[in-house]
């Protein structure tokens, strides 16, 4: 061990504990005194080409014999597993000055405009865990106010977020689609991927799991095929089939986004500007050159009104244009769920019913899928303007999309002969009937999702709600409105109790 200026060298002692973030190292009290360090201080941890910030913990002398001896540093499993560190490896530490990223955050708090290099330093330090949650919170609070954050800074932020993670490159020009969200069901993505891939368009699709909804696209498609693929497997699947449907969390696309989202969750905010940056960064990381944004607008959707929708559309188009991405923002009114099944397995069944052209398929889901797919076909130059929807409809009718989906399912490790009617649903079921005659004028999406989650969705894939009647349908007293599915009586009882307090269907 020696001290060369601001450098400190200590030998590693592996500690078989997962500490989480921020990453922590443990010093013997004698070494801490020698270098003027206290618990809570930060050091720059260097190992070969790796460099990150760690927090110091100090052992008391009475504990030192069993934990860390002088000249050694206790390193937790988070670090040893990430960097493949062994006992007695010599680790270099540096005493950090104030990072450029912190100075940049201070500048933004004081109302300054940030350059690309300053924004990149912030995003890079978020990824490398050099900034903690408090520092991230100050950045979020200062940066995502539309009055203080310019559109050029939004462009810089998008570029930095994409560039600090994995960047995928495909031989063909890539198409992509994203739904802003807020509607239960709405499983357009798998159908769209099958249609476009079947027309020779490269569409490697990453999708999310549910956080507050009944199911994300990844949760639903996982009922049909594995979705947790690494980058090598994604590239093999896309090369073979033109498309894929995978969980975005399995690849490190725009990794700073996860930490920023976590901070915003604790703050209880999610500015629309941040949502646009997050979406665009991940699309750029996937190499997208053609992009369609599905933006439902309604009281229970993420976007509540047309004013917000127009502002978002303008920002999407600005950032897309800066990166040379052709974009179309499809704004639609959201009155209720899309499709009949809400919950992973029920939504998977809806997807397959449309692709397999079953008589009982949800026509609203099919219609929306062909509209969105048609627009993307036109954007990619695969269809003349106004003719894309006809090609999409033909792809479904002739089962071309289904044959392509079978290829994708097989390539991802699923059963290509899967039948929509054989997807298992929860065996504990309860039909909820109408208490009066009338017409359904509204379905409360928020309450619908709450019931699905009480039934166990999305973690329990067989749980959810199947809707028998939709907005505009007539209903007679005693007719079934919806059926609840789950795997235990406890979940059914929880949902039944909640239905005494909330309504899903509004009937007049």
Number of C-alpha atoms within 10 A of each C-alpha: 13 9 12 9 8 10 15 19 18 21 20 23 23 22 20 12 10 14 15 11 12 14 20 22 22 23 27 23 22 17 18 18 12 9 13 9 18 15 16 12 14 22 23 18 20 16 15 8 6 9 14 17 22 22 19 20 21 24 19 14 12 9 13 16 12 7 18 24 20 16 15 24 28 25 26 21 19 18 21 17 12 8 13 9 18 14 15 13 14 17 18 18 21 17 15 14 9 7 13 16 23 20 14 22 24 16 15 19 16 10 13 13 18 20 13 17 14 21 24 23 19 28 28 21 22 24 21 16 18 24 20 15 18 10 18 22 18 16 20 21 16 19 24 18 14 13 7 15 18 15 14 16 17 23 21 20 25 26 23 23 29 26 20 21 19 16 18 16 13 16 7 14 14 23 29 26 28 19 19 17 18 24 23 26 30 26 27 25 23 23 23 26 29 31 32 27 23 22 18 13 23 24 28 27 24 25 21 14 19 17 9 12 23 31 31 25 25 24 28 29 26 21 20 24 21 20 27 18 20 15 15 8 14 24 19 15 23 21 16 13 25 26 32 31 30 26 23 19 18 13 18 18 25 27 23 23 22 16 16 21 17 14 21 19 11 10 12 8 13 15 13 19 19 22 16 18 23 21 19 26 26 25 28 25 21 23 21 27 20 23 24 20 20 19 23 25 23 18 16 20 21 17 22 16 14 15 10 13 21 13 12 19 19 12 19 20 15 18 23 22 12 11 15 12 20 17 24 20 22 16 16 14 15 19 19 24 23 23 26 25 26 31 33 30 29 28 31 25 25 28 29 22 20 26 28 21 17 13 9 9 20 18 16 13 21 26 17 20 24 24 19 23 27 27 24 29 26 17 21 20 12 17 18 13 13 10 14 23 23 13 20 31 20 15 22 21 15 13 17 20 27 23 19 22 27 20 22 25 24 16 22 24 14 18 15 18 9 14 13 21 12 8 15 13 20 18 12 16 18 15 14 17 15 16 14 13 14 16 18 18 16 16 20 17 22 17 17 24 25 19 25 26 23 21 31 23 27 26 16 18 25 24 32 33 28 20 18 15 18 21 16 12 12 14 21 14 12 12 16 16 21 21 16 23 26 25 18 15 13 13 21 22 13 14 19 17 12 15 16 8 7 13 12 18 22 13 19 12
